[in-house]
Amino acid sequence: MPGMMPMSEMRHLELHVYAKDAGNTVTNARVTIVLTGTDKTRRAVPIARMYGVAEGLDDLHYGNNVNLAPGTYTVDATVNGESARFSTMVPPGS
């Protein structure tokens, strides 16, 4: 259908947040995620709180489904005012 993203490029981006002191899942974090592709285009990911039905709240994570073509991405995440940056790669044909 026009305007639909190819399913092969739809990815589930999730960020798990744990308390530094106790190691338990943080259920009320303020999270932002910004992706930057190799073309330097930056885009914010709309944040949703999610968890696997079978795993329950132990699997609580933040993120969303995003359209990601194969390539390398920089992920800038902010959680309750603390920032982290890391890279990830979406391989061709995945």
C-alpha positions in Angstrom: 0.0 0.0 0.0 1.3 3.5 -0.7 3.0 5.1 2.3 3.5 1.7 4.1 7.0 0.8 5.2 8.5 -2.5 4.0 8.1 -5.0 6.9 11.7 -6.0 6.4 12.9 -2.6 7.6 10.6 -2.4 10.7 12.6 -3.1 13.8 11.7 -3.2 17.5 14.0 -0.9 19.4 13.9 -1.4 23.1 15.9 0.1 26.0 15.8 -1.7 29.4 16.3 0.6 32.4 17.6 -0.7 35.7 18.3 1.1 39.0 22.1 1.4 39.7 21.8 0.6 43.4 19.4 -2.4 43.4 19.4 -3.6 39.8 15.6 -3.7 39.6 13.6 -2.6 36.6 12.7 1.1 36.6 9.0 1.4 35.8 8.6 5.1 35.7 11.6 6.4 33.8 11.6 9.5 31.7 13.2 8.3 28.5 14.2 9.8 25.2 15.9 8.0 22.3 17.4 9.7 19.2 18.8 7.8 16.3 21.4 9.1 13.9 22.1 7.2 10.7 25.2 7.3 8.6 23.7 10.1 6.5 23.7 12.2 9.8 19.9 12.4 9.8 18.6 12.5 13.4 15.2 11.4 14.4 13.5 11.0 17.8 11.8 7.7 18.6 8.3 8.0 20.1 8.6 6.3 23.5 6.2 3.6 24.7 6.4 1.5 27.8 6.2 -2.1 26.7 6.8 -5.6 28.1 6.4 -9.2 26.9 3.1 -10.7 27.9 4.7 -13.9 29.1 7.5 -12.2 30.9 5.4 -9.5 32.6 6.9 -6.4 34.2 10.3 -8.0 34.6 10.6 -7.4 30.9 9.5 -3.7 31.0 11.3 -1.7 28.4 11.0 1.6 26.6 11.1 2.2 22.9 9.0 1.6 19.8 8.9 0.0 16.4 11.0 2.0 14.0 11.8 1.8 10.3 15.5 1.1 10.0 17.2 0.4 6.7 20.4 -1.7 6.9 23.3 0.4 8.2 25.0 1.7 11.3 23.2 3.9 13.8 24.2 6.0 16.8 21.7 5.7 19.6 21.5 8.6 22.1 19.4 7.7 25.1 18.6 9.9 28.0 17.0 8.4 31.2 16.0 10.6 34.0 18.5 13.2 32.9 21.5 10.7 32.5 22.8 10.2 28.9 24.3 7.3 27.1 25.5 6.8 23.5 26.1 3.6 21.7 26.1 2.3 18.2 24.2 -0.6 16.6 24.2 -2.1 13.1 21.3 -3.4 11.1 22.9 -6.0 8.7 21.7 -6.2 5.1 19.1 -8.9 4.4 17.9 -9.1 8.0 
